[in-house]
Amino acid sequence: MKKILIGSLLIVMFLISGCAISDYITGVEEDESYSLLTEEEADEDIIEEIEDIIEEIEEEETESDAIVITINENEVVNLKPKAKDADEDEITYTFSEPLDENGRWETDYSDAGEYLITVTASDGELETSRQVLLVVERFNVAPIITEVSDEIVIDEGDILILSPEVTDPNGDDIELTISEPVGEDGEWVIGYQEAGEYTVDITATDGELETVMTILITVNKKNVAPVIENVEEEIEIDEGDIIVLSPVVTDLNGDDVEVTISEPVGDNGLWETGYTDHGEYIIVVSASDGTVTTTKEVTVTVNDVNVAPVIEDIVQG
């Protein structure tokens, strides 16, 4: 069947080229070898195509006669040939690549495919070979996530950066996602009102399998003192004037803040000076969240204002 198929191919190819078959072929021998008489005169493209077809057919027949062994990726190939020698000579075996000299091969997750292996048995003088078609089937495994702790403790106001290392034994493309409050960019700027516990999922998928790593994030409360604004450090007024202090107080933690203002202004922030109040005063504005207190001093200078006497009454003495 093989000779008929090859002969048919040769006839078709040479008819196409317009040449006589006898000019190029000596015939098909019983040992299935072929020779081209005047290769230098033939069309090189036709000759190469015929040779490729012959080689392909021979390879297919070789593979069809081969012993087929099927394994999964990451398994170990360990061929154990069995041969008999009528002379009872000692037999040694050799193996073609990718097997080693002992017939072993530790496959990896990127080795899927078909391998035609030649196993040769020799008694030191004569040798016999047999083909083995090794089929390594793809075995998908989930991606691996490393370089991230599963428990993280951090303070409010800090920045959390997650930089997971993701590998895939099969070499597949990986899609990585990180859940909120961290998000896809792996960075979370923690505010001062976000104390508590959070679970964040890091998910790596190769399109078929996925790995999910859950991280417990504990955010400790970090108390920040209130901030006092809208208060001048130095104020100068005249006697008889009214001083008004209107501090603006903020607290990053969102705590309730108590604001106090020392005398002679007082907590209402209002002081109507008299004509005997000239002098310098240090007014302290305080803001407390119950744990920490912020103070701001205001120097108030009250200038003396001379006012003419007022005759209230005149009586007969």
Legacy VTK file of the C-alpha trace (Angstrom):
# vtk DataFile Version 3.0
C-alpha trace
ASCII
DATASET POLYDATA
POINTS 317 float
0.000 0.000 0.000
2.818 2.357 0.871
4.604 1.730 -2.472
1.386 2.200 -4.441
0.669 5.525 -2.711
4.175 6.826 -3.261
4.190 5.640 -6.869
0.922 7.438 -7.501
2.287 10.634 -6.021
5.400 10.396 -8.174
3.382 9.832 -11.347
1.177 12.843 -10.627
4.119 15.081 -9.822
6.118 14.135 -12.911
3.146 14.369 -15.223
2.687 17.901 -13.927
6.326 18.676 -14.663
6.040 17.207 -18.177
8.907 14.756 -17.689
9.141 11.037 -18.248
9.151 8.995 -15.067
11.909 6.760 -16.419
14.213 9.775 -16.611
14.156 10.143 -12.846
13.267 6.912 -11.083
15.161 3.640 -10.961
12.177 1.973 -9.330
10.878 1.010 -5.934
13.024 -1.648 -4.339
11.785 -4.221 -1.899
13.647 -2.476 0.893
11.448 0.577 0.119
14.369 2.800 -0.936
14.117 5.270 -3.793
16.734 6.954 -6.025
16.580 9.898 -8.408
18.829 9.445 -11.492
19.118 12.970 -12.801
18.231 15.150 -9.840
20.303 18.011 -11.197
18.069 18.137 -14.299
14.761 17.828 -12.471
12.680 20.631 -11.079
14.100 21.097 -7.564
10.761 22.138 -6.125
9.075 18.956 -7.391
11.898 16.782 -6.086
11.768 18.401 -2.626
8.004 18.037 -2.482
8.209 14.342 -3.372
10.888 13.776 -0.742
8.781 15.577 1.879
5.785 13.378 1.043
7.905 10.235 1.278
9.366 11.361 4.598
5.923 12.169 5.992
4.546 8.781 4.949
7.510 6.970 6.476
7.135 8.918 9.720
3.436 8.099 9.889
4.159 4.413 9.393
6.898 4.557 12.014
4.541 6.184 14.497
1.796 3.677 13.684
4.163 0.833 14.603
5.365 2.540 17.769
4.393 1.569 21.290
2.148 4.332 22.624
2.592 5.478 26.205
0.449 8.282 27.629
1.201 10.294 30.763
0.238 13.659 32.241
2.503 16.673 32.543
4.664 16.696 35.685
4.748 12.893 35.843
7.961 10.889 35.567
8.685 8.804 32.483
10.527 5.643 33.419
10.781 3.197 30.499
11.668 -0.392 31.325
12.318 -2.286 28.059
12.273 -6.084 28.041
14.380 -7.932 25.474
15.511 -11.535 24.963
18.808 -12.634 23.490
19.031 -16.164 22.061
22.744 -16.239 22.871
21.956 -15.131 26.407
24.326 -12.185 25.932
24.098 -9.263 28.287
21.802 -6.614 26.854
22.288 -2.903 27.266
19.689 -0.258 26.410
19.984 3.277 25.090
17.255 5.874 24.833
16.910 8.921 22.610
16.130 12.356 24.012
14.391 13.704 25.967
14.977 10.577 28.069
18.244 10.181 29.936
20.553 7.197 29.718
18.381 5.347 32.239
15.148 5.863 30.318
13.856 8.513 32.729
12.440 11.974 32.198
10.814 14.212 34.793
8.267 16.124 32.747
7.199 19.641 33.612
3.951 21.531 33.187
5.084 22.967 29.858
6.034 19.649 28.209
2.684 18.686 26.675
3.066 17.129 23.219
4.084 13.973 21.372
7.621 12.592 21.439
8.922 9.809 19.209
11.564 7.991 21.221
13.947 5.333 19.976
14.826 2.523 22.387
17.830 0.449 21.294
18.836 -2.945 22.711
22.405 -4.114 22.076
24.359 -7.261 22.910
27.630 -5.498 22.158
27.748 -6.508 18.493
24.224 -6.379 17.159
21.415 -4.061 18.098
17.667 -3.756 17.638
15.571 -0.595 17.911
11.933 0.001 18.726
9.961 3.243 18.596
7.917 4.580 21.506
5.379 7.331 20.925
5.271 9.198 24.215
2.145 11.325 24.538
2.405 13.931 27.306
-1.053 15.328 27.957
-1.600 18.801 29.325
-2.487 18.833 33.003
-3.722 22.234 34.123
-2.976 23.444 37.644
-4.182 26.581 39.358
-1.932 29.653 39.630
0.155 30.144 42.763
0.033 33.354 44.836
3.007 34.228 47.050
4.789 37.206 48.630
1.685 38.304 50.560
0.927 37.650 54.219
-2.564 36.398 55.024
-2.735 38.707 58.069
-1.759 42.382 58.022
-1.933 44.907 60.875
-1.702 48.586 59.996
-2.619 51.991 61.473
-5.012 54.616 60.247
-3.248 57.182 58.097
-0.794 54.645 56.681
-0.645 53.378 53.093
-1.151 49.664 52.435
0.514 48.268 49.307
-0.123 44.698 48.169
2.364 43.288 45.651
1.457 39.619 45.220
3.777 37.385 43.211
1.739 35.157 40.905
3.157 32.193 38.989
1.519 29.592 36.783
3.214 26.195 36.412
1.663 25.808 32.937
2.956 29.182 31.807
-0.578 30.438 31.098
-1.501 34.113 31.020
-2.860 35.144 34.419
-5.568 37.656 35.288
-5.144 39.121 38.777
-7.837 40.939 40.744
-7.809 42.458 44.252
-11.062 43.259 46.029
-11.951 46.500 47.795
-11.029 48.444 49.859
-7.578 47.851 48.353
-8.614 47.625 44.704
-6.953 46.563 41.471
-3.898 48.812 41.840
-3.004 47.122 45.142
-2.773 50.415 47.050
-5.008 51.692 49.860
-4.524 55.078 51.509
-6.181 54.475 54.887
-8.184 57.342 56.338
-8.511 58.287 59.997
-12.051 56.949 60.293
-11.425 53.456 58.906
-10.360 51.497 61.982
-11.650 47.927 61.935
-11.155 44.537 60.294
-11.356 43.937 56.566
-11.092 40.829 54.382
-9.523 41.286 50.972
-9.505 38.598 48.285
-6.642 38.261 45.812
-7.824 36.174 42.855
-5.573 34.745 40.145
-7.110 32.854 37.220
-5.733 31.261 34.060
-9.179 31.189 32.449
-9.923 27.663 33.661
-8.747 27.408 37.243
-8.429 30.115 39.851
-6.696 30.589 43.174
-8.171 32.861 45.837
-6.078 34.122 48.743
-8.021 35.838 51.524
-6.177 38.407 53.625
-7.344 39.671 57.013
-6.437 43.347 57.399
-6.674 44.926 60.859
-6.636 48.731 60.863
-5.814 50.157 64.280
-7.289 53.475 65.331
-4.709 56.231 65.337
-5.989 59.230 67.241
-5.082 62.595 65.798
-5.381 65.784 67.801
-8.030 68.273 66.669
-6.932 71.126 64.418
-7.714 74.754 65.299
-7.933 77.262 62.473
-9.314 80.752 61.836
-7.661 82.220 64.910
-5.016 84.953 64.644
-1.994 84.730 66.877
-1.979 88.471 67.629
-4.927 90.822 67.907
-4.768 94.550 68.740
-7.851 96.555 69.672
-8.747 99.703 71.580
-10.567 99.949 74.830
-14.262 99.947 74.234
-13.996 97.681 71.207
-15.443 94.197 70.991
-13.230 91.202 70.307
-14.758 88.171 68.613
-12.995 84.817 68.382
-14.550 82.266 65.984
-12.199 79.254 65.913
-12.835 76.562 63.291
-12.038 73.138 64.728
-11.760 69.904 62.743
-11.000 66.355 63.838
-9.706 63.785 61.330
-11.069 60.921 63.426
-14.535 62.432 63.404
-14.581 62.568 67.214
-16.762 64.971 69.197
-14.608 67.952 70.137
-15.046 70.306 73.096
-13.812 73.851 72.489
-12.953 76.208 75.356
-11.664 79.810 75.357
-10.012 81.288 78.420
-11.070 84.508 80.135
-11.537 87.369 79.690
-12.991 86.275 76.341
-14.812 83.135 77.497
-16.248 80.163 75.682
-18.699 82.252 73.678
-15.724 83.966 71.993
-17.047 87.471 72.726
-15.447 90.185 74.868
-16.634 93.782 75.027
-13.663 95.631 76.476
-14.066 98.490 78.974
-12.103 101.697 79.324
-10.076 100.230 82.168
-9.124 97.008 80.306
-6.027 98.281 78.556
-3.107 95.891 78.670
-1.902 92.605 77.135
-3.788 89.351 77.488
-2.955 85.768 76.539
-6.093 83.996 75.438
-5.932 80.192 75.171
-8.181 78.398 72.708
-8.396 74.647 73.496
-9.929 71.792 71.528
-10.182 68.304 73.054
-11.524 65.032 71.651
-11.458 63.505 75.107
-8.075 61.918 74.577
-5.788 64.558 73.155
-6.022 68.339 73.341
-4.838 71.014 70.962
-4.237 74.566 72.213
-3.613 77.802 70.446
-2.566 81.019 72.143
-3.785 84.423 71.044
-2.048 87.574 72.266
-4.613 90.354 72.659
-3.349 93.894 73.107
-5.939 96.382 74.361
-4.817 99.973 73.805
-5.655 102.653 76.364
-8.213 105.132 75.103
-8.562 108.403 77.013
-12.131 109.536 77.328
-13.171 112.971 78.511
-14.789 113.173 81.922
-18.521 113.090 82.047
-20.375 115.461 84.362
-23.115 113.394 85.748
-24.706 116.017 87.991
-24.191 119.375 89.676
-25.571 120.092 93.154
-25.654 123.144 95.455
-23.000 122.915 98.057
LINES 1 318
317 0 1 2 3 4 5 6 7 8 9 10 11 12 13 14 15 16 17 18 19 20 21 22 23 24 25 26 27 28 29 30 31 32 33 34 35 36 37 38 39 40 41 42 43 44 45 46 47 48 49 50 51 52 53 54 55 56 57 58 59 60 61 62 63 64 65 66 67 68 69 70 71 72 73 74 75 76 77 78 79 80 81 82 83 84 85 86 87 88 89 90 91 92 93 94 95 96 97 98 99 100 101 102 103 104 105 106 107 108 109 110 111 112 113 114 115 116 117 118 119 120 121 122 123 124 125 126 127 128 129 130 131 132 133 134 135 136 137 138 139 140 141 142 143 144 145 146 147 148 149 150 151 152 153 154 155 156 157 158 159 160 161 162 163 164 165 166 167 168 169 170 171 172 173 174 175 176 177 178 179 180 181 182 183 184 185 186 187 188 189 190 191 192 193 194 195 196 197 198 199 200 201 202 203 204 205 206 207 208 209 210 211 212 213 214 215 216 217 218 219 220 221 222 223 224 225 226 227 228 229 230 231 232 233 234 235 236 237 238 239 240 241 242 243 244 245 246 247 248 249 250 251 252 253 254 255 256 257 258 259 260 261 262 263 264 265 266 267 268 269 270 271 272 273 274 275 276 277 278 279 280 281 282 283 284 285 286 287 288 289 290 291 292 293 294 295 296 297 298 299 300 301 302 303 304 305 306 307 308 309 310 311 312 313 314 315 316
